Amino acid sequence: PDAVAVTASTGLAASLIGGRTLHSFAAIGLAKETERELARKVQSKPQAVESWMKTKVLIIDES
């Protein structure tokens, strides 16, 4: 189950597909930082790193 992450761009879409928002999965919040700052932000969160490492398939619903 951890190998597949089901995401969507909005909270409503994510709830309809039983997933979570892409920003939540990625642990980047609103992503107002630079790419480098975002990478540091994710790397500083052990749970986020673990999620990324376990994920083999990332599904992004665009509805």
PQR file of N, CA, C, O and H, with PARSE charges and radii, in Angstrom:
ATOM      1  N   PRO A   1       0.805  -1.213   0.000 -0.5600 1.5000
ATOM      2  CA  PRO A   1       0.000   0.000   0.000  0.2800 2.0000
ATOM      3  C   PRO A   1       0.844   1.271   0.000  0.5500 1.7000
ATOM      4  O   PRO A   1       0.470   2.253  -0.642 -0.5500 1.4000
ATOM      5  N   ASP A   2       1.969   1.274   0.703 -0.4000 1.5000
ATOM      6  CA  ASP A   2       2.818   2.465   0.744 -0.0000 2.0000
ATOM      7  C   ASP A   2       3.489   2.730  -0.593  0.5500 1.7000
ATOM      8  O   ASP A   2       3.960   3.842  -0.835 -0.5500 1.4000
ATOM      9  H   ASP A   2       2.273   0.476   1.225  0.4000 1.0000
ATOM     10  N   ALA A   3       3.541   1.729  -1.467 -0.4000 1.5000
ATOM     11  CA  ALA A   3       4.243   1.881  -2.732 -0.0000 2.0000
ATOM     12  C   ALA A   3       3.485   2.761  -3.718  0.5500 1.7000
ATOM     13  O   ALA A   3       4.075   3.261  -4.676 -0.5500 1.4000
ATOM     14  H   ALA A   3       3.159   0.826  -1.271  0.4000 1.0000
ATOM     15  N   VAL A   4       2.180   2.957  -3.496 -0.4000 1.5000
ATOM     16  CA  VAL A   4       1.365   3.774  -4.396 -0.0000 2.0000
ATOM     17  C   VAL A   4       0.792   4.959  -3.619  0.5500 1.7000
ATOM     18  O   VAL A   4       0.124   4.776  -2.602 -0.5500 1.4000
ATOM     19  H   VAL A   4       1.701   2.550  -2.717  0.4000 1.0000
ATOM     20  N   ALA A   5       1.054   6.161  -4.098 -0.4000 1.5000
ATOM     21  CA  ALA A   5       0.498   7.367  -3.481 -0.0000 2.0000
ATOM     22  C   ALA A   5      -0.557   7.931  -4.424  0.5500 1.7000
ATOM     23  O   ALA A   5      -0.279   8.206  -5.591 -0.5500 1.4000
ATOM     24  H   ALA A   5       1.597   6.310  -4.925  0.4000 1.0000
ATOM     25  N   VAL A   6      -1.769   8.100  -3.907 -0.4000 1.5000
ATOM     26  CA  VAL A   6      -2.872   8.640  -4.702 -0.0000 2.0000
ATOM     27  C   VAL A   6      -3.073  10.091  -4.283  0.5500 1.7000
ATOM     28  O   VAL A   6      -3.379  10.374  -3.125 -0.5500 1.4000
ATOM     29  H   VAL A   6      -1.996   7.877  -2.959  0.4000 1.0000
ATOM     30  N   THR A   7      -2.898  11.002  -5.226 -0.4000 1.5000
ATOM     31  CA  THR A   7      -2.966  12.425  -4.909 -0.0000 2.0000
ATOM     32  C   THR A   7      -3.832  13.173  -5.920  0.5500 1.7000
ATOM     33  O   THR A   7      -4.162  12.660  -6.989 -0.5500 1.4000
ATOM     34  H   THR A   7      -2.649  10.772  -6.167  0.4000 1.0000
ATOM     35  N   ALA A   8      -4.186  14.390  -5.549 -0.4000 1.5000
ATOM     36  CA  ALA A   8      -4.920  15.295  -6.435 -0.0000 2.0000
ATOM     37  C   ALA A   8      -4.506  16.719  -6.079  0.5500 1.7000
ATOM     38  O   ALA A   8      -3.913  16.963  -5.028 -0.5500 1.4000
ATOM     39  H   ALA A   8      -3.919  14.807  -4.681  0.4000 1.0000
ATOM     40  N   SER A   9      -4.824  17.642  -6.959 -0.4000 1.5000
ATOM     41  CA  SER A   9      -4.387  19.021  -6.727 -0.0000 2.0000
ATOM     42  C   SER A   9      -5.222  19.767  -5.701  0.5500 1.7000
ATOM     43  O   SER A   9      -4.740  20.728  -5.101 -0.5500 1.4000
ATOM     44  H   SER A   9      -5.306  17.443  -7.813  0.4000 1.0000
ATOM     45  N   THR A  10      -6.464  19.349  -5.486 -0.4000 1.5000
ATOM     46  CA  THR A  10      -7.311  20.031  -4.504 -0.0000 2.0000
ATOM     47  C   THR A  10      -7.779  19.062  -3.429  0.5500 1.7000
ATOM     48  O   THR A  10      -7.798  17.848  -3.636 -0.5500 1.4000
ATOM     49  H   THR A  10      -6.856  18.569  -5.974  0.4000 1.0000
ATOM     50  N   GLY A  11      -8.149  19.602  -2.298 -0.4000 1.5000
ATOM     51  CA  GLY A  11      -8.649  18.781  -1.202 -0.0000 2.0000
ATOM     52  C   GLY A  11      -9.914  18.036  -1.566  0.5500 1.7000
ATOM     53  O   GLY A  11     -10.074  16.870  -1.206 -0.5500 1.4000
ATOM     54  H   GLY A  11      -8.133  20.588  -2.131  0.4000 1.0000
ATOM     55  N   LEU A  12     -10.820  18.696  -2.279 -0.4000 1.5000
ATOM     56  CA  LEU A  12     -12.072  18.051  -2.677 -0.0000 2.0000
ATOM     57  C   LEU A  12     -11.795  16.871  -3.606  0.5500 1.7000
ATOM     58  O   LEU A  12     -12.329  15.780  -3.406 -0.5500 1.4000
ATOM     59  H   LEU A  12     -10.691  19.643  -2.572  0.4000 1.0000
ATOM     60  N   ALA A  13     -10.972  17.090  -4.604 -0.4000 1.5000
ATOM     61  CA  ALA A  13     -10.644  16.010  -5.538 -0.0000 2.0000
ATOM     62  C   ALA A  13      -9.948  14.865  -4.814  0.5500 1.7000
ATOM     63  O   ALA A  13     -10.223  13.697  -5.089 -0.5500 1.4000
ATOM     64  H   ALA A  13     -10.539  17.977  -4.766  0.4000 1.0000
ATOM     65  N   ALA A  14      -9.051  15.191  -3.893 -0.4000 1.5000
ATOM     66  CA  ALA A  14      -8.344  14.154  -3.138 -0.0000 2.0000
ATOM     67  C   ALA A  14      -9.313  13.333  -2.304  0.5500 1.7000
ATOM     68  O   ALA A  14      -9.186  12.111  -2.230 -0.5500 1.4000
ATOM     69  H   ALA A  14      -8.828  16.139  -3.670  0.4000 1.0000
ATOM     70  N   SER A  15     -10.276  13.988  -1.678 -0.4000 1.5000
ATOM     71  CA  SER A  15     -11.233  13.255  -0.844 -0.0000 2.0000
ATOM     72  C   SER A  15     -12.127  12.357  -1.692  0.5500 1.7000
ATOM     73  O   SER A  15     -12.528  11.285  -1.239 -0.5500 1.4000
ATOM     74  H   SER A  15     -10.380  14.981  -1.738  0.4000 1.0000
ATOM     75  N   LEU A  16     -12.441  12.771  -2.895 -0.4000 1.5000
ATOM     76  CA  LEU A  16     -13.286  11.967  -3.784 -0.0000 2.0000
ATOM     77  C   LEU A  16     -12.597  10.685  -4.250  0.5500 1.7000
ATOM     78  O   LEU A  16     -13.261   9.689  -4.535 -0.5500 1.4000
ATOM     79  H   LEU A  16     -12.115  13.643  -3.263  0.4000 1.0000
ATOM     80  N   ILE A  17     -11.278  10.711  -4.326 -0.4000 1.5000
ATOM     81  CA  ILE A  17     -10.550   9.525  -4.786 -0.0000 2.0000
ATOM     82  C   ILE A  17      -9.887   8.766  -3.640  0.5500 1.7000
ATOM     83  O   ILE A  17      -9.158   7.800  -3.864 -0.5500 1.4000
ATOM     84  H   ILE A  17     -10.738  11.520  -4.094  0.4000 1.0000
ATOM     85  N   GLY A  18     -10.144   9.208  -2.419 -0.4000 1.5000
ATOM     86  CA  GLY A  18      -9.557   8.530  -1.264 -0.0000 2.0000
ATOM     87  C   GLY A  18      -8.063   8.754  -1.138  0.5500 1.7000
ATOM     88  O   GLY A  18      -7.335   7.888  -0.652 -0.5500 1.4000
ATOM     89  H   GLY A  18     -10.737   9.993  -2.237  0.4000 1.0000
ATOM     90  N   GLY A  19      -7.610   9.916  -1.577 -0.4000 1.5000
ATOM     91  CA  GLY A  19      -6.187  10.225  -1.523 -0.0000 2.0000
ATOM     92  C   GLY A  19      -5.921  11.461  -0.684  0.5500 1.7000
ATOM     93  O   GLY A  19      -6.665  11.773   0.246 -0.5500 1.4000
ATOM     94  H   GLY A  19      -8.201  10.619  -1.972  0.4000 1.0000
ATOM     95  N   ARG A  20      -4.870  12.144  -1.023 -0.4000 1.5000
ATOM     96  CA  ARG A  20      -4.510  13.386  -0.341 -0.0000 2.0000
ATOM     97  C   ARG A  20      -3.998  14.372  -1.373  0.5500 1.7000
ATOM     98  O   ARG A  20      -3.732  14.006  -2.518 -0.5500 1.4000
ATOM     99  H   ARG A  20      -4.266  11.890  -1.778  0.4000 1.0000
ATOM    100  N   THR A  21      -3.862  15.613  -0.967 -0.4000 1.5000
ATOM    101  CA  THR A  21      -3.372  16.591  -1.936 -0.0000 2.0000
ATOM    102  C   THR A  21      -1.905  16.309  -2.238  0.5500 1.7000
ATOM    103  O   THR A  21      -1.170  15.772  -1.410 -0.5500 1.4000
ATOM    104  H   THR A  21      -4.078  15.910  -0.037  0.4000 1.0000
ATOM    105  N   LEU A  22      -1.509  16.681  -3.427 -0.4000 1.5000
ATOM    106  CA  LEU A  22      -0.121  16.486  -3.833 -0.0000 2.0000
ATOM    107  C   LEU A  22       0.811  17.271  -2.917  0.5500 1.7000
ATOM    108  O   LEU A  22       1.879  16.783  -2.547 -0.5500 1.4000
ATOM    109  H   LEU A  22      -2.106  17.118  -4.100  0.4000 1.0000
ATOM    110  N   HIS A  23       0.411  18.478  -2.553 -0.4000 1.5000
ATOM    111  CA  HIS A  23       1.244  19.298  -1.678 -0.0000 2.0000
ATOM    112  C   HIS A  23       1.402  18.661  -0.301  0.5500 1.7000
ATOM    113  O   HIS A  23       2.472  18.737   0.303 -0.5500 1.4000
ATOM    114  H   HIS A  23      -0.456  18.874  -2.853  0.4000 1.0000
ATOM    115  N   SER A  24       0.345  18.039   0.189 -0.4000 1.5000
ATOM    116  CA  SER A  24       0.419  17.354   1.477 -0.0000 2.0000
ATOM    117  C   SER A  24       1.340  16.147   1.385  0.5500 1.7000
ATOM    118  O   SER A  24       2.203  15.957   2.243 -0.5500 1.4000
ATOM    119  H   SER A  24      -0.524  17.977  -0.301  0.4000 1.0000
ATOM    120  N   PHE A  25       1.164  15.332   0.351 -0.4000 1.5000
ATOM    121  CA  PHE A  25       2.030  14.167   0.175 -0.0000 2.0000
ATOM    122  C   PHE A  25       3.485  14.597   0.074  0.5500 1.7000
ATOM    123  O   PHE A  25       4.366  14.003   0.696 -0.5500 1.4000
ATOM    124  H   PHE A  25       0.463  15.486  -0.345  0.4000 1.0000
ATOM    125  N   ALA A  26       3.727  15.635  -0.715 -0.4000 1.5000
ATOM    126  CA  ALA A  26       5.093  16.083  -0.958 -0.0000 2.0000
ATOM    127  C   ALA A  26       5.701  16.822   0.228  0.5500 1.7000
ATOM    128  O   ALA A  26       6.904  17.081   0.250 -0.5500 1.4000
ATOM    129  H   ALA A  26       3.011  16.117  -1.221  0.4000 1.0000
ATOM    130  N   ALA A  27       4.871  17.161   1.215 -0.4000 1.5000
ATOM    131  CA  ALA A  27       5.314  17.878   2.419 -0.0000 2.0000
ATOM    132  C   ALA A  27       5.898  19.249   2.087  0.5500 1.7000
ATOM    133  O   ALA A  27       6.889  19.677   2.678 -0.5500 1.4000
ATOM    134  H   ALA A  27       3.893  16.949   1.197  0.4000 1.0000
ATOM    135  N   ILE A  28       5.262  19.932   1.125 -0.4000 1.5000
ATOM    136  CA  ILE A  28       5.773  21.241   0.724 -0.0000 2.0000
ATOM    137  C   ILE A  28       4.827  22.388   1.041  0.5500 1.7000
ATOM    138  O   ILE A  28       5.134  23.540   0.735 -0.5500 1.4000
ATOM    139  H   ILE A  28       4.457  19.584   0.645  0.4000 1.0000
ATOM    140  N   GLY A  29       3.696  22.098   1.641 -0.4000 1.5000
ATOM    141  CA  GLY A  29       2.765  23.168   1.980 -0.0000 2.0000
ATOM    142  C   GLY A  29       2.351  23.948   0.749  0.5500 1.7000
ATOM    143  O   GLY A  29       2.033  23.356  -0.282 -0.5500 1.4000
ATOM    144  H   GLY A  29       3.446  21.162   1.889  0.4000 1.0000
ATOM    145  N   LEU A  30       2.352  25.260   0.840 -0.4000 1.5000
ATOM    146  CA  LEU A  30       1.958  26.099  -0.294 -0.0000 2.0000
ATOM    147  C   LEU A  30       3.081  26.305  -1.306  0.5500 1.7000
ATOM    148  O   LEU A  30       2.870  26.904  -2.361 -0.5500 1.4000
ATOM    149  H   LEU A  30       2.611  25.741   1.678  0.4000 1.0000
ATOM    150  N   ALA A  31       4.253  25.817  -0.988 -0.4000 1.5000
ATOM    151  CA  ALA A  31       5.406  25.851  -1.906 -0.0000 2.0000
ATOM    152  C   ALA A  31       5.765  27.261  -2.363  0.5500 1.7000
ATOM    153  O   ALA A  31       5.941  27.507  -3.556 -0.5500 1.4000
ATOM    154  H   ALA A  31       4.424  25.331  -0.131  0.4000 1.0000
ATOM    155  N   LYS A  32       5.871  28.174  -1.424 -0.4000 1.5000
ATOM    156  CA  LYS A  32       6.233  29.549  -1.767 -0.0000 2.0000
ATOM    157  C   LYS A  32       7.748  29.765  -1.745  0.5500 1.7000
ATOM    158  O   LYS A  32       8.232  30.842  -2.094 -0.5500 1.4000
ATOM    159  H   LYS A  32       5.729  27.974  -0.455  0.4000 1.0000
ATOM    160  N   GLU A  33       8.486  28.743  -1.336 -0.4000 1.5000
ATOM    161  CA  GLU A  33       9.933  28.843  -1.245 -0.0000 2.0000
ATOM    162  C   GLU A  33      10.590  28.504  -2.584  0.5500 1.7000
ATOM    163  O   GLU A  33       9.928  28.066  -3.525 -0.5500 1.4000
ATOM    164  H   GLU A  33       8.093  27.869  -1.052  0.4000 1.0000
ATOM    165  N   THR A  34      11.899  28.714  -2.648 -0.4000 1.5000
ATOM    166  CA  THR A  34      12.649  28.302  -3.834 -0.0000 2.0000
ATOM    167  C   THR A  34      12.739  26.775  -3.846  0.5500 1.7000
ATOM    168  O   THR A  34      12.453  26.117  -2.846 -0.5500 1.4000
ATOM    169  H   THR A  34      12.437  29.070  -1.883  0.4000 1.0000
ATOM    170  N   GLU A  35      13.136  26.230  -4.983 -0.4000 1.5000
ATOM    171  CA  GLU A  35      13.279  24.768  -5.090 -0.0000 2.0000
ATOM    172  C   GLU A  35      14.253  24.239  -4.044  0.5500 1.7000
ATOM    173  O   GLU A  35      13.997  23.212  -3.414 -0.5500 1.4000
ATOM    174  H   GLU A  35      13.369  26.764  -5.795  0.4000 1.0000
ATOM    175  N   ARG A  36      15.345  24.924  -3.864 -0.4000 1.5000
ATOM    176  CA  ARG A  36      16.358  24.491  -2.894 -0.0000 2.0000
ATOM    177  C   ARG A  36      15.790  24.508  -1.470  0.5500 1.7000
ATOM    178  O   ARG A  36      16.019  23.583  -0.691 -0.5500 1.4000
ATOM    179  H   ARG A  36      15.553  25.758  -4.376  0.4000 1.0000
ATOM    180  N   GLU A  37      15.054  25.564  -1.145 -0.4000 1.5000
ATOM    181  CA  GLU A  37      14.446  25.658   0.186 -0.0000 2.0000
ATOM    182  C   GLU A  37      13.394  24.573   0.391  0.5500 1.7000
ATOM    183  O   GLU A  37      13.271  24.020   1.484 -0.5500 1.4000
ATOM    184  H   GLU A  37      14.868  26.315  -1.779  0.4000 1.0000
ATOM    185  N   LEU A  38      12.641  24.272  -0.656 -0.4000 1.5000
ATOM    186  CA  LEU A  38      11.642  23.206  -0.558 -0.0000 2.0000
ATOM    187  C   LEU A  38      12.312  21.855  -0.331  0.5500 1.7000
ATOM    188  O   LEU A  38      11.842  21.052   0.475 -0.5500 1.4000
ATOM    189  H   LEU A  38      12.741  24.721  -1.543  0.4000 1.0000
ATOM    190  N   ALA A  39      13.401  21.609  -1.037 -0.4000 1.5000
ATOM    191  CA  ALA A  39      14.126  20.348  -0.858 -0.0000 2.0000
ATOM    192  C   ALA A  39      14.623  20.224   0.577  0.5500 1.7000
ATOM    193  O   ALA A  39      14.512  19.159   1.185 -0.5500 1.4000
ATOM    194  H   ALA A  39      13.782  22.262  -1.692  0.4000 1.0000
ATOM    195  N   ARG A  40      15.166  21.296   1.115 -0.4000 1.5000
ATOM    196  CA  ARG A  40      15.632  21.274   2.515 -0.0000 2.0000
ATOM    197  C   ARG A  40      14.472  21.039   3.470  0.5500 1.7000
ATOM    198  O   ARG A  40      14.601  20.307   4.452 -0.5500 1.4000
ATOM    199  H   ARG A  40      15.256  22.161   0.621  0.4000 1.0000
ATOM    200  N   LYS A  41      13.341  21.663   3.175 -0.4000 1.5000
ATOM    201  CA  LYS A  41      12.152  21.526   4.013 -0.0000 2.0000
ATOM    202  C   LYS A  41      11.716  20.061   4.079  0.5500 1.7000
ATOM    203  O   LYS A  41      11.443  19.535   5.158 -0.5500 1.4000
ATOM    204  H   LYS A  41      13.237  22.257   2.377  0.4000 1.0000
ATOM    205  N   VAL A  42      11.655  19.413   2.923 -0.4000 1.5000
ATOM    206  CA  VAL A  42      11.254  18.004   2.877 -0.0000 2.0000
ATOM    207  C   VAL A  42      12.290  17.132   3.579  0.5500 1.7000
ATOM    208  O   VAL A  42      11.932  16.248   4.357 -0.5500 1.4000
ATOM    209  H   VAL A  42      11.877  19.840   2.046  0.4000 1.0000
ATOM    210  N   GLN A  43      13.559  17.372   3.310 -0.4000 1.5000
ATOM    211  CA  GLN A  43      14.625  16.558   3.898 -0.0000 2.0000
ATOM    212  C   GLN A  43      14.690  16.689   5.411  0.5500 1.7000
ATOM    213  O   GLN A  43      15.223  15.807   6.083 -0.5500 1.4000
ATOM    214  H   GLN A  43      13.849  18.091   2.678  0.4000 1.0000
ATOM    215  N   SER A  44      14.162  17.765   5.950 -0.4000 1.5000
ATOM    216  CA  SER A  44      14.201  17.960   7.403 -0.0000 2.0000
ATOM    217  C   SER A  44      13.070  17.231   8.120  0.5500 1.7000
ATOM    218  O   SER A  44      13.001  17.235   9.349 -0.5500 1.4000
ATOM    219  H   SER A  44      13.729  18.482   5.404  0.4000 1.0000
ATOM    220  N   LYS A  45      12.183  16.606   7.346 -0.4000 1.5000
ATOM    221  CA  LYS A  45      11.042  15.891   7.921 -0.0000 2.0000
ATOM    222  C   LYS A  45      11.203  14.395   7.662  0.5500 1.7000
ATOM    223  O   LYS A  45      10.940  13.930   6.553 -0.5500 1.4000
ATOM    224  H   LYS A  45      12.239  16.603   6.348  0.4000 1.0000
ATOM    225  N   PRO A  46      11.634  13.635   8.673 -0.5600 1.5000
ATOM    226  CA  PRO A  46      11.869  12.200   8.481  0.2800 2.0000
ATOM    227  C   PRO A  46      10.667  11.448   7.912  0.5500 1.7000
ATOM    228  O   PRO A  46      10.835  10.552   7.084 -0.5500 1.4000
ATOM    229  N   GLN A  47       9.470  11.801   8.343 -0.4000 1.5000
ATOM    230  CA  GLN A  47       8.279  11.110   7.850 -0.0000 2.0000
ATOM    231  C   GLN A  47       8.069  11.389   6.356  0.5500 1.7000
ATOM    232  O   GLN A  47       7.655  10.501   5.611 -0.5500 1.4000
ATOM    233  H   GLN A  47       9.334  12.528   9.015  0.4000 1.0000
ATOM    234  N   ALA A  48       8.351  12.602   5.926 -0.4000 1.5000
ATOM    235  CA  ALA A  48       8.209  12.953   4.511 -0.0000 2.0000
ATOM    236  C   ALA A  48       9.230  12.195   3.668  0.5500 1.7000
ATOM    237  O   ALA A  48       8.902  11.673   2.602 -0.5500 1.4000
ATOM    238  H   ALA A  48       8.687  13.324   6.531  0.4000 1.0000
ATOM    239  N   VAL A  49      10.452  12.141   4.147 -0.4000 1.5000
ATOM    240  CA  VAL A  49      11.499  11.407   3.428 -0.0000 2.0000
ATOM    241  C   VAL A  49      11.111   9.940   3.308  0.5500 1.7000
ATOM    242  O   VAL A  49      11.270   9.338   2.246 -0.5500 1.4000
ATOM    243  H   VAL A  49      10.718  12.565   5.013  0.4000 1.0000
ATOM    244  N   GLU A  50      10.606   9.365   4.390 -0.4000 1.5000
ATOM    245  CA  GLU A  50      10.191   7.964   4.378 -0.0000 2.0000
ATOM    246  C   GLU A  50       9.068   7.740   3.360  0.5500 1.7000
ATOM    247  O   GLU A  50       9.086   6.750   2.629 -0.5500 1.4000
ATOM    248  H   GLU A  50      10.477   9.853   5.252  0.4000 1.0000
ATOM    249  N   SER A  51       8.103   8.644   3.310 -0.4000 1.5000
ATOM    250  CA  SER A  51       7.008   8.521   2.337 -0.0000 2.0000
ATOM    251  C   SER A  51       7.538   8.538   0.910  0.5500 1.7000
ATOM    252  O   SER A  51       7.139   7.718   0.083 -0.5500 1.4000
ATOM    253  H   SER A  51       8.088   9.448   3.904  0.4000 1.0000
ATOM    254  N   TRP A  52       8.438   9.474   0.625 -0.4000 1.5000
ATOM    255  CA  TRP A  52       9.022   9.556  -0.715 -0.0000 2.0000
ATOM    256  C   TRP A  52       9.797   8.291  -1.055  0.5500 1.7000
ATOM    257  O   TRP A  52       9.701   7.786  -2.173 -0.5500 1.4000
ATOM    258  H   TRP A  52       8.762  10.140   1.297  0.4000 1.0000
ATOM    259  N   MET A  53      10.556   7.782  -0.110 -0.4000 1.5000
ATOM    260  CA  MET A  53      11.386   6.600  -0.361 -0.0000 2.0000
ATOM    261  C   MET A  53      10.545   5.348  -0.589  0.5500 1.7000
ATOM    262  O   MET A  53      10.929   4.486  -1.380 -0.5500 1.4000
ATOM    263  H   MET A  53      10.634   8.192   0.799  0.4000 1.0000
ATOM    264  N   LYS A  54       9.410   5.236   0.086 -0.4000 1.5000
ATOM    265  CA  LYS A  54       8.547   4.059  -0.049 -0.0000 2.0000
ATOM    266  C   LYS A  54       7.691   4.095  -1.309  0.5500 1.7000
ATOM    267  O   LYS A  54       7.231   3.053  -1.774 -0.5500 1.4000
ATOM    268  H   LYS A  54       9.098   5.937   0.728  0.4000 1.0000
ATOM    269  N   THR A  55       7.477   5.269  -1.859 -0.4000 1.5000
ATOM    270  CA  THR A  55       6.574   5.419  -3.000 -0.0000 2.0000
ATOM    271  C   THR A  55       7.249   4.989  -4.297  0.5500 1.7000
ATOM    272  O   THR A  55       8.304   5.499  -4.674 -0.5500 1.4000
ATOM    273  H   THR A  55       7.851   6.116  -1.482  0.4000 1.0000
ATOM    274  N   LYS A  56       6.614   4.043  -4.961 -0.4000 1.5000
ATOM    275  CA  LYS A  56       7.105   3.571  -6.258 -0.0000 2.0000
ATOM    276  C   LYS A  56       6.251   4.127  -7.399  0.5500 1.7000
ATOM    277  O   LYS A  56       6.735   4.300  -8.518 -0.5500 1.4000
ATOM    278  H   LYS A  56       5.757   3.628  -4.655  0.4000 1.0000
ATOM    279  N   VAL A  57       4.971   4.406  -7.105 -0.4000 1.5000
ATOM    280  CA  VAL A  57       4.043   4.945  -8.103 -0.0000 2.0000
ATOM    281  C   VAL A  57       3.330   6.143  -7.493  0.5500 1.7000
ATOM    282  O   VAL A  57       2.764   6.050  -6.404 -0.5500 1.4000
ATOM    283  H   VAL A  57       4.579   4.266  -6.196  0.4000 1.0000
ATOM    284  N   LEU A  58       3.361   7.261  -8.198 -0.4000 1.5000
ATOM    285  CA  LEU A  58       2.673   8.469  -7.754 -0.0000 2.0000
ATOM    286  C   LEU A  58       1.553   8.769  -8.741  0.5500 1.7000
ATOM    287  O   LEU A  58       1.803   9.094  -9.902 -0.5500 1.4000
ATOM    288  H   LEU A  58       3.821   7.337  -9.083  0.4000 1.0000
ATOM    289  N   ILE A  59       0.312   8.654  -8.265 -0.4000 1.5000
ATOM    290  CA  ILE A  59      -0.854   8.945  -9.096 -0.0000 2.0000
ATOM    291  C   ILE A  59      -1.312  10.362  -8.777  0.5500 1.7000
ATOM    292  O   ILE A  59      -1.536  10.708  -7.617 -0.5500 1.4000
ATOM    293  H   ILE A  59       0.108   8.389  -7.323  0.4000 1.0000
ATOM    294  N   ILE A  60      -1.450  11.180  -9.821 -0.4000 1.5000
ATOM    295  CA  ILE A  60      -1.915  12.554  -9.652 -0.0000 2.0000
ATOM    296  C   ILE A  60      -3.195  12.716 -10.466  0.5500 1.7000
ATOM    297  O   ILE A  60      -3.153  12.773 -11.695 -0.5500 1.4000
ATOM    298  H   ILE A  60      -1.268  10.899 -10.764  0.4000 1.0000
ATOM    299  N   ASP A  61      -4.321  12.790  -9.782 -0.4000 1.5000
ATOM    300  CA  ASP A  61      -5.611  12.975 -10.444 -0.0000 2.0000
ATOM    301  C   ASP A  61      -5.763  14.458 -10.753  0.5500 1.7000
ATOM    302  O   ASP A  61      -5.585  15.298  -9.871 -0.5500 1.4000
ATOM    303  H   ASP A  61      -4.355  12.744  -8.784  0.4000 1.0000
ATOM    304  N   GLU A  62      -6.087  14.780 -11.981 -0.4000 1.5000
ATOM    305  CA  GLU A  62      -6.183  16.182 -12.391 -0.0000 2.0000
ATOM    306  C   GLU A  62      -7.615  16.660 -12.574  0.5500 1.7000
ATOM    307  O   GLU A  62      -7.845  17.672 -13.236 -0.5500 1.4000
ATOM    308  H   GLU A  62      -6.231  14.097 -12.697  0.4000 1.0000
ATOM    309  N   SER A  63      -8.581  15.951 -12.001 -0.4000 1.5000
ATOM    310  CA  SER A  63      -9.974  16.358 -12.204 -0.0000 2.0000
ATOM    311  C   SER A  63     -10.353  17.582 -11.417  0.5500 1.7000
ATOM    312  O   SER A  63     -11.496  18.035 -11.493 -0.5500 1.4000
ATOM    313  H   SER A  63      -8.393  15.128 -11.464  0.4000 1.0000
TER
END
